Amino acid sequence: MPYAAGTVTARRGRQTSVADGPGTYRLRLPASVAARQHVRENQAFSFDLPSGQYVLVARYDSANILSFVDVTVAAGRVLHQNFPDMCK
């Protein structure tokens, strides 16, 4: 599967929804950045993170599109995680 070039950021914590008015909500990502890496097209990203909860955020170079996914990192484990395809 091909991957787009962009920047992947690992943020400590979980995403939340915040009320933005009657019946409307907006996404809030954790502020604390644990790691960041820019990757070329079809290059995999890799982080060495302490155990805990993270939101992985991908910002693609070719478009103003974000993709994100919650992950839990466990000590001594390797986690393989792809991002949801936001174009489907």
trRosetta pair geometry for C-beta under 8 A, 3 or more apart (Angstrom, degrees):
i j d omega theta_ij theta_ji phi_ij phi_ji
1 82 7.9 30 81 -134 147 146
2 41 7.2 -8 -174 179 99 95
2 42 5.7 -58 -145 -83 68 94
3 39 7.4 -21 124 119 129 131
3 41 6.6 165 87 -165 67 49
3 42 5.2 136 44 -97 86 33
3 43 7.0 -115 81 44 128 40
3 44 7.4 119 14 -83 164 50
4 41 6.4 -38 -150 -115 29 78
4 60 4.7 7 118 -137 139 115
4 61 7.1 -164 157 34 98 82
4 62 6.0 -105 -161 20 122 118
5 38 7.8 26 -180 177 88 84
5 39 6.3 -153 -140 100 59 64
5 40 5.2 -28 -109 -156 108 33
5 41 4.5 -53 -46 -55 93 66
5 43 7.6 46 -108 27 74 103
5 60 7.2 99 81 -157 49 69
5 61 4.6 -18 100 18 97 131
5 62 7.0 99 54 -26 88 94
6 38 7.3 -127 131 -144 26 68
6 39 6.6 0 58 55 53 85
6 58 5.4 76 103 -179 139 87
6 59 5.4 -172 -176 89 114 46
6 60 4.1 -75 -79 -112 138 38
6 61 5.0 -150 -87 -20 63 74
6 62 7.9 -81 -68 10 97 73
7 36 6.4 2 -178 -173 106 96
7 37 7.1 168 -153 88 63 36
7 38 4.8 -35 -96 -97 79 73
7 39 7.6 154 -99 14 29 70
7 58 7.4 159 82 -151 44 50
7 59 5.0 -6 57 56 93 97
7 61 7.8 103 -15 -61 76 81
8 36 7.3 168 88 -152 50 49
8 37 5.4 -11 58 62 93 86
8 38 7.9 166 17 -94 67 25
8 39 6.4 23 -4 -3 110 116
8 45 4.3 -20 38 -103 154 170
8 47 8.0 -129 115 -41 117 115
8 56 6.3 -7 -171 -173 100 97
8 57 7.1 155 -156 80 50 47
8 58 5.2 -18 -100 -98 77 75
9 33 5.8 -57 -169 -135 112 106
9 35 7.2 171 -153 91 48 53
9 36 4.8 -7 -107 -106 79 85
9 56 7.3 158 80 -156 46 49
9 57 4.7 -16 60 60 96 100
9 59 7.5 26 -2 -2 109 103
10 33 7.2 105 76 -164 54 62
10 34 4.6 -57 104 64 103 104
10 35 4.4 24 37 49 115 91
10 36 7.5 -141 22 -67 68 46
10 47 5.3 64 -26 -117 146 174
10 49 5.9 -117 153 -85 161 139
10 54 4.9 -16 -169 -170 92 139
10 55 7.7 151 -157 75 46 42
10 56 5.7 -21 -100 -100 68 71
10 57 8.0 -179 -80 19 22 75
11 29 5.7 71 73 164 168 103
11 30 4.2 160 148 70 112 100
11 31 7.4 138 -157 59 118 8
11 32 6.2 123 -164 77 73 56
11 33 5.7 -45 -101 -99 72 53
11 34 6.7 160 -118 5 17 87
11 54 6.2 138 69 -162 44 76
11 55 4.7 -17 61 58 104 92
11 56 7.9 -179 20 -82 74 23
11 57 6.3 33 -7 -7 114 116
12 30 5.6 -129 78 139 50 151
12 32 4.3 -31 43 92 109 119
12 33 7.8 -156 1 -89 83 5
12 34 5.1 106 -48 -47 91 113
12 52 6.4 -5 -141 126 91 140
12 53 7.4 87 -168 83 57 64
12 54 6.1 -46 -103 -103 37 75
13 30 3.3 140 55 -90 122 142
13 32 6.6 103 -9 43 112 106
13 53 6.1 25 -146 99 16 102
13 54 7.3 51 35 -114 33 34
13 55 6.7 -26 82 -7 67 101
14 30 6.9 90 39 -46 24 114
14 53 5.5 -24 -55 146 88 134
14 55 6.4 116 -138 -53 28 103
14 70 5.8 23 -132 -124 82 125
15 27 5.9 -16 -174 -165 117 99
15 28 6.8 153 -162 77 64 50
15 29 5.6 -29 -108 -103 86 59
15 30 7.4 -99 -78 -19 47 78
15 55 5.1 100 -44 -101 90 144
15 68 6.6 102 -60 129 144 140
15 70 6.4 -117 13 -69 97 103
16 27 7.7 141 79 -158 38 53
16 28 4.9 -20 67 61 87 103
17 25 4.3 16 179 172 111 135
17 26 7.1 150 -154 71 66 27
17 27 6.3 -41 -101 -98 64 49
17 28 7.2 158 -108 13 13 86
18 25 6.4 145 68 -158 35 79
18 26 5.6 -28 61 62 90 79
18 27 7.9 105 17 -154 84 4
18 28 4.9 60 -19 -27 118 124
19 24 7.5 96 -163 80 57 55
19 25 5.9 -50 -100 -101 38 76
20 24 4.7 -69 73 111 95 98
20 25 5.8 138 7 -128 96 19
20 26 4.5 72 -50 -12 139 102
21 24 4.5 14 61 46 94 114
29 55 5.7 -139 -147 90 93 153
29 57 6.4 25 -142 -70 153 140
29 68 7.0 -123 -102 -127 121 160
30 55 5.9 155 17 19 103 118
33 36 6.1 2 177 -46 127 107
34 47 7.5 77 109 -176 105 141
34 49 5.8 57 137 -127 140 108
34 50 7.8 -128 -154 31 134 87
34 54 6.5 -76 25 -115 141 121
35 47 4.5 138 87 -133 159 121
35 48 7.9 137 -86 47 155 52
35 49 6.4 -112 -4 -81 132 97
37 45 5.1 146 82 -144 131 104
37 46 7.4 28 3 50 176 50
37 47 7.0 -150 -11 -72 128 87
39 43 4.2 -158 -173 86 98 109
39 44 7.2 -120 -141 100 146 11
39 45 5.1 -101 -49 -71 139 87
40 43 4.4 77 55 -9 75 130
49 52 7.3 -104 149 47 109 95
49 54 6.5 -24 175 -47 163 151
49 73 5.0 -124 92 -87 114 176
50 73 7.1 115 103 99 32 133
51 73 5.5 -153 -128 104 38 85
51 74 5.8 27 -125 -138 102 27
51 75 4.6 -41 -59 -48 125 80
52 72 7.5 -124 127 -149 24 64
52 73 5.9 4 48 52 52 99
53 70 7.0 -11 -170 -169 96 97
53 71 7.5 164 -153 88 53 45
53 72 5.4 -27 -99 -104 69 75
53 73 7.8 -169 -79 18 20 75
54 70 7.4 156 87 -154 45 52
54 71 5.3 -16 66 64 92 89
54 72 7.7 160 22 -95 73 28
54 73 6.3 34 1 -13 119 110
55 68 5.6 9 176 -175 102 116
55 69 7.3 161 -156 79 62 31
55 70 5.6 -35 -100 -96 71 61
55 71 7.7 146 -105 19 23 74
56 68 6.5 167 85 -150 52 61
56 69 5.3 -10 55 58 99 83
56 71 5.9 32 -14 2 109 122
56 81 6.4 138 19 107 158 139
56 83 7.1 -127 109 -86 114 95
57 66 6.2 -22 -167 -163 96 107
57 67 7.5 153 -157 80 48 45
57 68 4.7 -12 -103 -101 69 100
58 66 6.8 147 78 -158 55 53
58 67 4.5 -8 56 58 108 94
58 68 7.1 -167 19 -74 68 50
58 83 5.0 -54 4 -75 140 163
59 65 7.6 158 -148 83 50 47
59 66 5.6 -21 -95 -101 71 77
60 63 5.3 14 91 50 120 78
60 65 5.0 4 31 63 119 96
60 66 8.0 -157 4 -84 80 29
60 67 7.6 54 -33 0 104 103
65 86 5.5 171 179 90 124 147
65 87 7.9 5 -154 -62 167 84
66 86 7.8 116 84 -68 37 164
67 83 4.2 86 124 171 132 130
67 84 5.8 -161 -161 61 112 74
67 85 7.9 -21 -118 -111 146 15
67 86 4.9 -137 -86 -32 102 120
68 83 7.4 -5 -64 -139 10 106
69 81 6.2 -171 96 172 141 124
69 83 5.8 -156 -15 -121 121 62
69 84 6.5 143 -73 -12 109 90
71 79 6.1 117 -175 154 130 153
71 81 5.5 -63 -90 -77 138 162
73 77 7.3 -178 -169 70 58 102
73 79 6.1 -109 -109 -4 71 142
74 77 4.3 37 75 19 97 134
74 79 7.8 120 24 -55 78 112
83 86 7.9 -30 141 -24 110 93
85 88 4.7 59 104 -7 114 111
